[in-house]
Amino acid sequence: MKIIITLIILFFLFSYLIAGESLYVPGQVLVQLEENTSENMQLLSESFSNFNLKPVKQLSRRMHIWLFEYDAGIQRDEDILIAVKNHSKVKEAQFNHYVRERETYPDDPHFDLQWALENTGQTGGLFDADIDAPEAWDMNTGGTTVLGDTLIVAIVDGGAYISHPDINWWKNYDEIPGNGIDDDENGYIDDYDGWNAYNSTGNIIASSHGTHVSGIAGAVGNNGLGVCGVNWNVQTMPVAGSSNTESIVVEAYGYVLEMRSIYNETYGDSGAFVVATNSSFGINYGNPTNYPLWSAMYDSMGVAGILSAAATMNINANVDETGDMPTACESDYLITVTNTTNLDEKNGSAAYGLTTIDLGAPGTVIYSTDQSNSYSYKTGTSMATPHVTGAVALLLSAAPEGLLNQYMENPAEVALQIKDYILESVDILPSLDSLTVSGGRLNIFNSLDLMLNQNSAQNNLPESAIILNNYPNPFNPETTITFDLTAEDAKNAKLEIYNLKGQKIKTLYSFPSGSCRIGTRSVVWNGTDENNQPVSSGIYLYKLNIENSPVKKMLLLK
């Protein structure tokens, strides 16, 4: 178990922190008058005729609030604001600040084709018949946990085109590729790129289907290229082994189980932090009792902390009655998925089941990555399922520290909690209400919101008070954080910023062992996150993680 010792500072942020941009409209102020009279208006304009202050329009008659304009550049904006605030006829004044919507949009050029992530009706669909991805990304875009673990999803499929530049492919850096030796002693030779269960080698074969599925779950977001996955920065582990015989499927899952188990046993020093598998394959009308070992793999992976998302049949049939493998399996660690359209209807060629199929997800005419660095449309429950796989990883990327510590200690229990957050927060649809367990379609914003509200960091605020400083506070556009390090403390110190929900906003600075000088240190934060995007106004936490230091926590008192 990784030991993370924290020092927390709570501070207030009252304005938008937009690095490199104006925070307010130049030449405009909002003014609240003591009395809403024409005399006061005229007196105010006459008092500041030197910079041509004049009313534009009334914003609130009852509160006496007006929008005024002035000639910018004649004096400093701050001096003009202070002068207006101090006028005898003014009750309050402020700049006209820019406000941004609480949604995060990537710059990927084909994002507008991805109706499943945001449906504006751009493909003839129903407005908001989507998984609310931009709203979710405003909370977190994925990749790592607040504890620093790199999240991995395993795509068990026919293979993948692992040269596609729009996917962050996982690599086993403990293995030397092509030397014929099991360098990391995990039982698999040359598994640098993943595993091919068809021929029991590390040579991943190309697959259009597997590449398409991989992009839905985790195409790199905001990289100016192609499309965007549900999780922008998750690593994708390709595992070939989705067809032919059951032994191939079991071997494929066995590789994933081994890598995550090694990760758990070595406390993250080896193996892979696989949190979800994606299975877009199966046996139509299969009875799980005839496949006990395949079925058992889901429970075994679940005990290690892995949830598995599985696609149901592309047949309009009731799985409760007909059976299906694997979506009729009874494993609690399996999330079974059917296909919805851009009209929020169940696809007419997708299976269902009130007790067997958990939820729907977009899977009709989905645009994603394909072979030879290309992109294409595909339809099927295969396309619905990776939306759920990506959602599992996105939730864990946003999970607060307390929940992640529980996940490390009891991965099976928390994995089931993650599943519950997904199923309990769906958008209920008439077309799924009597045909699936949850009655609805995936909504990752709702899932994140539910998880964070139930695991609020405010329930675990610091108790002791050890003084550190940040100045100015509140700040605009930046603040300086100072803290003292003793010789004992000066080992692998890392200064991080979190919000009150426990989400890591940014690793502000790290001091590797041996490079950190003792004494007073200063670090500057300009109010941006890991992607250099401005954070919203609110309350944030500083956390100083120091190796082998006693636990210290505090609230900023000034």
Buried (B, 14 or more C-beta within 10 A) or exposed (E): EEEBBBBBBBBEBEBBBBEEEEBBBEBBBBBBBEEBEEEBBEBBBEBBEEBEBEBEEEBEEEEBBBBBBBEBEEBEBEEBBEBBBEBEBBBBBBBBBEEEEEBBBBEBEBBBBBBBBBBEEEBEBBEEBBBBBBBBBBBBBBBBBBBBBBBBBBBBBBBBBBEBEBBBBBBBEBBEEEEEEEBBEBEBBBBBBBBBBBEEBBBBBBBBBBBBBBBBBBBBBBBEBBBBBBBBBBBBBBBBBBEEEBEBBBBBBBBBBBBBBBBBEEEBEBBBBBBBBBBBBBBBBBEBEEBEEBBBBBBBBBBBBBBBBBBBBBBEBBBBEBBBBBBBBEBBBBBBBBBBBBEBBBBEBBBBBBEBBBBBBBBBBBBBBBBEBEBBEBBBBBBBBBBBBBBBBBBBBBBBBBBBBBBBEBBBEBBBBBBBBBBEBBBEBEBBEEBBBBBBBBBBBBBBBBBBEEBBBEEBEBEEEBEBBBEEBEBBBEBBBEBEBEEEBBBBBBBBBBBBBBBBBBBBBEBEEEEBEEEEBEBEBBBBBBEEBBBBBEEBBBBBBBBEBEEBBBBBEE
